[in-house]
Amino acid sequence: MTTGRIVAALVAFAALGAPTLAHAQDTRRGLPPADQPAIRQIPRPTAFSVEGGAGIVGFLGGVGSLGPGWNVRVTGMINDRWAVEGNYLGSANTRADTRTQLVMTSVDAGFRYNLADANRLPLQPFIVGGVGYAGFAGRYGDGFTLVIPVGVGADRMLTESIKVGARFNYRPAFFDNLGSSLTPAGDEPGADTWTLLAQIGGGF
């Protein structure tokens, strides 16, 4: 065998044996083969998040005009689909009859159901439902009402720790009366509201 053939044989052996050796080394290190991605899924810190946001709040019965709303939300994931939420919501609206301010303060708790896994779509859509309290301060306000917020929204992680989203909520109220001295008897308006809010926060 000539020297050239010996060199060619050694080169061929090295070319064939190197992938096997690399595969064995990567396996020992716990890494996938070179033809597979080293990071198969980016970690998403959705176990716990705190968000703040703002938007608009309106009354379904025409009690007040559209007004600014603000909220703080805490979310804890139960699993990939279910989560529990605690919400604070505030708003300031002008009454349609007396033109005075009506300030709402509301707290509620509920459940969130994710309609798709977070790693399947650009946005993660969800539905929410809960129960809570809402009080309306101001002339002819109502200090205690029961609310049952339901809604739909979507969010996503911008980075491993920054989360953004938006949601629309319908908030029917019970045991509510926002009537004034100008309200016809038996025609007292209720406190049903809707909200459209955007939020940003941190996931942990």
C-alpha positions in Angstrom: 0.0 0.0 0.0 1.4 3.3 -1.0 1.8 6.2 1.4 -0.9 8.2 -0.5 -3.4 5.3 0.0 -2.6 5.0 3.7 -3.2 8.8 4.2 -6.5 8.6 2.3 -7.6 5.6 4.5 -6.8 7.5 7.7 -8.7 10.6 6.5 -11.8 8.5 5.6 -11.7 6.8 9.0 -11.5 10.1 10.8 -14.4 11.5 8.8 -16.6 8.5 9.6 -15.6 8.1 13.2 -15.8 11.8 14.2 -19.6 12.1 14.2 -19.9 8.9 16.3 -17.3 10.2 18.8 -19.0 13.6 19.0 -22.4 12.0 19.5 -21.0 9.9 22.3 -19.4 13.0 23.9 -22.6 15.0 23.6 -24.7 12.2 25.0 -22.5 12.0 28.1 -22.9 15.8 28.5 -26.6 15.6 28.2 -26.7 17.5 24.9 -28.7 16.4 21.8 -26.9 15.5 18.6 -25.6 18.3 16.4 -28.5 18.0 13.9 -31.0 18.8 16.7 -31.4 22.2 18.4 -29.6 22.5 21.7 -32.5 24.6 23.2 -35.8 22.9 22.4 -38.1 25.3 24.2 -37.4 28.7 25.6 -38.4 28.8 29.3 -41.6 30.8 29.9 -41.8 32.0 33.5 -45.6 31.9 33.8 -45.9 30.3 37.2 -46.5 33.8 38.8 -47.0 37.2 37.3 -47.9 40.8 38.4 -49.3 43.2 35.9 -50.5 46.8 35.8 -52.5 48.5 33.1 -54.9 51.1 31.9 -57.8 51.5 29.5 -61.4 52.6 29.3 -64.5 51.8 31.3 -68.1 52.3 30.2 -71.6 51.7 31.7 -74.1 49.6 29.8 -77.1 51.5 31.1 -75.8 54.9 30.1 -75.3 56.0 33.7 -72.0 57.7 32.9 -69.7 58.6 30.0 -66.6 56.6 29.1 -63.8 57.2 31.5 -60.3 56.1 32.3 -59.7 52.8 34.1 -56.6 51.4 35.8 -55.9 47.9 37.2 -53.4 45.7 39.0 -53.6 41.9 38.5 -51.8 39.0 40.1 -51.9 35.7 38.3 -50.8 32.2 39.5 -50.6 29.3 37.1 -52.1 26.0 38.2 -51.1 24.2 35.0 -50.6 25.0 31.3 -54.3 25.8 30.9 -55.7 26.9 34.2 -54.7 29.9 36.4 -56.1 31.8 39.3 -56.3 35.6 39.3 -56.8 38.5 41.7 -57.7 41.9 40.3 -58.0 45.5 41.4 -59.9 47.9 39.1 -60.5 51.6 39.5 -62.2 54.1 37.2 -63.6 57.6 37.1 -66.7 58.4 35.0 -68.9 61.5 34.7 -72.6 60.8 35.4 -74.9 61.6 32.5 -77.7 63.1 34.7 -76.0 65.2 37.4 -72.6 65.6 35.6 -70.8 64.7 38.8 -67.9 62.2 39.2 -68.6 58.5 39.9 -65.5 56.7 41.0 -65.5 52.9 41.0 -63.3 50.7 43.2 -63.5 47.0 42.5 -61.7 43.8 43.6 -62.4 40.3 42.4 -61.0 36.8 42.1 -61.5 34.2 39.5 -60.1 31.7 37.1 -58.5 31.9 33.7 -58.5 29.2 31.1 -55.9 29.4 28.3 -57.4 28.3 24.9 -54.1 27.3 23.5 -50.6 26.4 24.7 -48.2 29.3 24.9 -45.7 27.7 22.5 -48.2 27.1 19.7 -49.4 30.7 18.7 -47.8 34.2 18.6 -50.4 35.2 21.3 -52.0 33.1 24.0 -55.8 33.6 24.0 -57.8 33.0 27.1 -61.2 33.4 28.8 -61.8 34.5 32.4 -64.6 34.5 34.9 -64.9 35.4 38.6 -66.8 37.1 41.3 -66.1 40.2 43.4 -67.0 43.5 44.9 -67.5 47.0 43.4 -68.2 50.2 45.1 -69.2 53.5 43.5 -68.2 56.7 45.3 -69.7 60.1 44.5 -73.1 61.7 44.7 -75.8 59.0 44.2 -73.2 56.3 44.2 -73.6 52.8 45.7 -71.2 51.6 48.3 -71.6 47.9 47.8 -72.5 45.8 44.7 -71.7 42.3 43.7 -70.0 41.8 40.3 -69.4 38.7 38.2 -66.7 39.7 35.6 -66.4 37.5 32.5 -64.0 38.3 29.7 -61.7 37.3 26.8 -58.2 38.4 26.0 -54.7 37.5 24.9 -51.2 38.0 26.1 -47.6 36.9 25.5 -44.1 37.0 27.0 -41.9 39.6 25.3 -38.9 38.3 27.1 -38.4 35.7 29.8 -39.6 38.2 32.4 -41.8 40.8 30.6 -45.4 40.1 29.8 -47.9 42.2 27.8 -51.6 41.6 27.0 -55.1 43.0 26.6 -58.6 41.9 27.5 -62.2 42.9 27.3 -64.4 42.3 30.3 -68.2 42.5 30.9 -69.0 43.1 34.5 -72.7 42.6 35.4 -73.6 44.0 38.8 -76.1 42.8 41.4 -77.7 44.5 44.4 -76.9 47.8 42.6 -78.7 51.1 42.4 -77.2 54.2 40.8 -80.4 56.2 40.6 -80.5 59.9 41.4 -83.1 62.5 42.3 -83.6 62.9 38.5 -84.3 59.2 37.9 -88.0 58.3 37.3 -89.4 56.0 40.0 -88.9 52.4 39.1 -86.3 53.1 36.5 -83.2 53.2 38.6 -80.1 52.5 36.4 -77.8 49.7 37.3 -74.0 49.4 37.6 -73.2 47.0 34.8 -69.9 48.0 33.2 -67.5 46.9 30.5 -63.7 47.4 30.4 -61.1 47.3 27.7 -57.6 47.2 29.3 -54.0 46.7 28.2 -51.4 45.7 30.7 -47.7 45.0 31.1 -46.0 43.2 33.9 -43.4 40.7 35.0 -43.5 36.9 35.1 -41.5 34.9 37.7 
